[in-house]
Amino acid sequence: MADAPQMKPWIAQIHAYVPGKAKAPDGRALIKLSANENPLGCSPKALEALRDAHAPATYPDPGATALREAIGALHGIDPARIVCGTGSDELLNLAAQAFAGPGDEVLFSRHSFSVYTIAAHRCGAVPVEAPDRDLGADVDALLDRVGDRTRVVFLANPNNPTGTFLPRADVVRLHAGLPQDVLLVVDQAYAEYLADEDDDGGLDLAARHANVLVTRTFSKIYGLAAERIGWATGAPDLIDALNRIRGPFNVTSSGQAAALAALGDQDFVARSARHNRIWRDWFETEIGKLANHGLAAIPSKANFSLVRFDGNLRAETAWDALAREGYAVRHLPEPGLQDMLRITIGTEVQMRAVLAILREAAGA
């Protein structure tokens, strides 16, 4: 109707984020290997903190002071250079909103996290995709797409949904090639799953440069996805910009308490990383044995594997076979990924079951 409120045209271009499915088409609940959640749950200390911190009538600490101090102590960062958010999703959106607007461009690689497109449209900017290289970020392709209107560059490292990884030298080269007035956002949602030698140097860049923001989350290895807690670090002016526009009480009291307790249980983090490495590597090795049946796993540095289906067994058929046996995985039918399934690394029992289902479906 002409006399009804009209959404802004850039908002009309947004396709709402679609989460991984948790139910079969017939409504049955499925074992959820579609959202990259921690199959080990969260730290018992975090669960205890959640039980003890319930105070629904009281506003939370607006600055998440104790949590920022603990994050800073763990990573060697001045807490004043940290801001917490409602998951890292909020902070990614705020980064685009603070530094880009109508007529500007937000740049990222093809097959990157779908939130980047949403973040660009939310502030009226134009999302620009650079070609990928082997399903990962291509530094030269990204730099080739940088123009006078580029304001923000997003880099997911490791990348979701492909699991690919850009090593430190390439991240440094990407940053060095950007104009100083272009913000580089390094999205490290899966950083805790990396081996020490795979550190991409993002935190170091954020500590030394005025145009680098690093985001992290408690949703993945810390197992606190339901509490929606993330954090970002960068130069004081970057943190000031995000603080100006974030929600004033954006992280709940229970979320702050749980995250604080989770940070204090690094043994749980190490155990989760070790479990993931063992069963991701096992799963990818076993998928490799099905190459004659058209299956291949894209080598992953995250807590999921992307499996390609190039034989008689198609991705949609494989998804249906897994759903019939009670498992939900992620089908991403965008161009270039339509023949693939992203499978979260679950428990040993779950991964053995998923492999058995895929082998049977492939006729192996």
N, C-alpha and C positions, 0 to 999 in steps of 0.2 A: 504494500500500500504506500502511495506517495506521501501520505501524511503521517506515516509511522516512523519511529526512529530507524535510521539506516546505519548499519555498521560501516566502518571505514573500509575502503576497497582493499587495503592491504590485509585487513583482518579476514575479509571474505575469501582471500586466497589460501588461508590456512586449512590444512587437512588435520583434524585433531589427532593427537598421538594415539596409536593403537597398541595397547599392551599385549604381551603374549597370552595366548589362550590358556585357560585352566579347566575348560570343560569340553567334552566331546559334542558333536552336533546333536546327539540325542539327550544332552543335558547331564550326562554322567560326569562327576568330578574326576579329574585326571591327576596323576602324579606330575607335578609342574616342573618340567625341565625347559621352560620357555622364557624365563625372566632373569636368568643368571643370579639367582639367589644362592646363598651359602647352604649346602646340604647338611652341614653340621650345626645349623642354627646360629645362635650367638653365644657369647661367653656367659657362663653361669653367673658371673659377677654382674653383667649387664642385666640379666633377668632379676637378680636380687634388687638392683638399683631401681628397676622399673616398678617393682612391688612397693618399695619404700618411698618413692618420690611422688606418689599420686596425691596431688593437691589441686583439684580442678577449679577451686574458687579463687586461686591466687595467680596473678600474672607471672610469667617466667621472667628471669633476668633478661632484659632486652639486648644486652651486649654479650650474652653467653660467656661471661668473664672467666669463670673457672675452666670451662671447656677450652676456650682459646689459650689460656695459660698452659693447660696440659698438652694441647697440640703443639704449642710453641716449644715446650720443654722436650717433647719427643723428637721433633724435627729440627731443633736449633733455629727457631724463627721467633722474632720479636712478636709477642701477642698483638701489639698494635697494628701489625701488618697482616692480621688474619680477620676475616669476617665469616660468620656462620650463616647458613641458609637452610631453607626447607628442601633438603636434598641439594645435590650439586645442580639439579635442573634449574632451581630458582636462580642460582648464581650465574649460570650460563645465560639465562634470559636477561638478567640484570646487566651483564657485561655488554650485550648487544644494545640494550635500551640506553645505557649510559653513554655509549660512544658511537652509536650509529642512529640514523633516522631516515626520513623520507629522502630519496635520491641517493643515499649512500649504498655501499655494497658490503655484504658479509660473505667471506670466502671460506670454502672448505673443500675437501676432497670428495669425489664420488664415492658412494658406499660408506659415508660417515653417519654418525648418530643423527637420527631423524629430527631430534630437538633443535638442531642448528638451523634448519629451514624454518621451523616455527619461530625461533628466537628472532630471526631476521624479519619475517613478516610481521611479528608483533609490534616492532618499532617502525614499520613502514619502509625498512631497507629492502634491498634486492638480494636474495640469496644467489650466490654464484658457485657452481660446482667446477672444480678442476678435474681433469682426467686422472684416474687412478693408475697405479702401476702394480700389477699382480694383486689387485684387490686392496692395496694399501696406498698410503699417501705418497705422492711423487713431488719432491721438493721443487724440481725444475718446473713442473706443470703448475704448481701453486704460484711460484714467483712470476711465471709468465702471465698469470691472470690478475696480478696486482696492478691496479690502475689508480688514477687520481681520485676515484670515488671509494676505493677500498678503505674501510675503517676498522674492521675486525677480521681476524683470521682464526678459525677454530681448528684445532688439531686434537683428535682423540688418540691417545697413545698409552696402552694398546687400543686399537680401534674396535669399536662396536658398530656393526655386527660381524666383522670379518676376522678379528683376532690378530690382525697384522700389527707390526711394531716398527717404529722409526727409531733407529739408534741415536745415541747422543750426538755424534758428529753431524748427522743430518738435521737434527732439531736445531743445533747451533747454526748450521748453514742457512736454514730457513729463517731463523730470527735475524741473522746478519744481513740477509737480502731484503728485509722489509724496511720501508721508511720508518723513521722514528715515531711518526705520528699514527702508525698503524698498530693496533693492539693485537698481540698474539696470545690466544687463550689455549693453554695446554690442559686438556681434559684428561686427568689421570685417575679416572674412576676405578681402573683395574691395576693400579701401580703396585699395590701390595702383593700381587701374584707374581711379580717379576723377581728373578734372581738378582742379587746385589749387583752383579756385573752388568745387568741390563738397565741400570738407572739411566733415564734419558736426559738428565741434567736440567729438567724443567724447573725444579725448586731453586737451583743455583742461578739460572737465568732470571727468575723472578726476584731473587735477592739482589741482583746486580744491575738490573735494567728497569727503566721507567715504563716500559711498554709490554711487560710480560705478566700475565695472570695465570696461576695454576689453580685448578679446582680438583677437589677430592670428595669422596663420599663415605658415609658409614653404612651404605646400603649393600655393599658387596661383601668383601671379606669379613667385615665386622658383623654382618648378619642382622642389621637393624633397619632393613628396608621399610618396615611398617612405621617407623618413627620419623622418617624423612629428615635426615640430618646430613648436611654437607658443609664444606668449608673451602675458602679460597685464600690465597696469599699473593701479594704483589707489593708494588711501591705504595707508599702512604697515600698518594693522590688517587690511585686506583681503588684502594680500600675505602677512602673517603667517598668516592663516587657511588660505590655500591651501598654503603651505609646510608646515603641520602635517600635512596629509593627502595630499599628492602622493606619488608613488613616490620613494624616496630617491635613486635613480639613474635618473630617468625619461627623460632625453635622452641618447642614446648619444654616445660620443666622436666617432664619425664624423659624426653628425648635428650636433653642436656645431661641429665644424671646417668642415663644408660650409656651414652657415648663416652662420658668421663670414665665410667667403670670399665668400658670396653678397651679404652686406651691403656688402662692399667693391667690388662691381661694380654700381653704380647705373646705369651705361650699359646693362647688360643689362636692368635693370628698366624703364628708360625706353623701350628698344627694344620690349620685350614689351608695354608699355602702348600704344605707338604702333601696333604691329601689330594689337592687339586693337581699338583704336578704329576703324582704317581698315576692317577686315573685318567687324566687328560692324555699323558704320553701313552699309556696302555691302550686307550680307546683309539687314538690316532694310528698307532701301530697296527691294531687289529683291522681298522678300516682300510689301511693300506694293503692288507692281504686280500681285499675284495676288489682290487683294481681290475681284474679280469671281468668283473660284473659291473663295471662302470662307476664304482664308488671311489671317492678320494676325499681326504681331509685336508683342509687348508691349515698349515702349521699355525698354531695359536699360541699367544703369550698370555691369554686371559683365562677366565674360568668357564669357557665354552669352546666347542669345536664347530666349525662350519663345514658341513659335509656336502660335497657335490655329487649329483646323480646324472651320469652321462650315458648309462646303459638302458636296458629294458625297464629297469625300475626307475620311475620318475619321482621327483620330490613330493608331489601331491599324494601319490600312491603310498610312498613310505610314511608320510604323515598319517594317513588313514590307518595303515597297519599298526603304527605305534599307538594311535588313539584307541583302536579296538582292544589293545592289550593293556590300556590304562595309562598311557604316557602322553603328555603334551609337550611338544617341541615347537620351535618358531619357524614358520614358513614366511619368507620375505620375498614376495612375488614382484619386487621392483626389477626393472631391466638390468640384466647382468647377474641377478641373484635368484631368478625364478626357478632355477634347477637346483637349489640348495636349501638345506635345513640347518638352522643354528640350534645346537644341542648343548644345554647347560651340563657341566660335569656334576653328576650327582654322587650318591653313595656307591660303594662297590657293587652292591646288589642291583641297584638301578642301572649302572653302566653295563654290567654283564647282561642284564635283561634286554636293554636297548640294542646291544650288539646282536644278541640272539634273534631278536625280531627282525632286524635289518638283514641279517644273513639269510633267514628263511624267506623274507620277502624278495630278496635278490636271487633266490634259487641256488645259494651257495651250499 
